Amino acid sequence: MGKNRIEAFSDGVIAIIITIMVLELKVPHGSSLDVLLPLLPVLMSYVLSFLYVGIYWNNHHHLFHATKHVAGNILWYNLHLLFWLSLFPFATAWMGENHFATYPVALYGCVLMMAAIAYYFLVRALIHHHGHQSEFAVAFGRDTKGKLSIVAYLVGVVLSCVHPWLGLAMYFAVALSWFIPDRRVEKHSASAE
């Protein structure tokens, strides 16, 4: 089956996720800059989550640009990813509202880790669907970066139990490593042409 509907649906869900997250930013009462200080943790958690949602949207776009066609199981793997992404607003709000307390930061890391696992499963399902010798499989290779990210999230969850800012530093480091979109697909497409 074609891939257009899965791309359009995913884009819509991701847009809704961003909208829900921004609605958690409540307008303060008052006009002085001092009223913004209590909102700083909420704003910081929003910025980090917006960055993550942007990274997933960007890499999802690259992933489905390389995809030739999908099957029913791919739809379920994609929904699995969207499920974990849909929890970003909740985890983001809880973390920000509680000023980066231990358990909210640990839960945030768990949601990040589960989204990374879901993305990894989606890529593996697409490789299996296209064939392990296909151009798609060659473009994605062994996905070492994806595997290391999952481990880094787990380390971040553990570190957040030691001190929440250590966990946040790990989550931010993983985000920075993915900030530039996954170029494997673009490099392979350019070399194939």
C-alpha positions, 0 to 999 in steps of 0.5 A: 500500500502507499505511504502518503496516508501514514505520512499525513496522519503522522504529521497531523498527530505531531502538529497536535502534540506541539499544540498541546504542549504550547497550551501548557504555557499559561500566561502570567498575571501581571506585566513585570518581568518578575512574573515570568521567573516562575514559568522558567522551568515550564518554558525550559521543559517545553523548549526541550520537548519541542526540540525532541518533537522536531527531531522526531518529525524531521527524522520521520520525514527522512524515514518515509522519504526513503520508504517505497511502500508500507504494509499493515504491520508498519501502520501499527509500528508507526502508531506505537511511535505516535503513542509514545510521542503523544505522552510528551505533553504530559511528561513535559508538563509534569516535569516543568510544573514540578521544577525538574524534580526527580520522578518527573525527570525520570518519567520524562526520560522513560517516555523519551526512551520508549519513543526511541525504542518505538522508532527503532522498531519502526525502522527495523520493520521497514527494513524487514518489509523492504528486504535486508539487501534493499537500498532502504536497508543499506541506507539505514545500516546498523543504526548504531546511533539509534541503539546508543540513544536508547542506552543513553536514555536509560543512563539518563533515567538512572542519573536523574534518580541521583540528581535530576539535572544529570538526567536532563544533561543526558537527555539534552546531549542525546537531543544535540546528537540528533539535532542535525537530521539523520543524513544516511538516507540523503547520502545514500540517495545522492550516491544512488543517483 
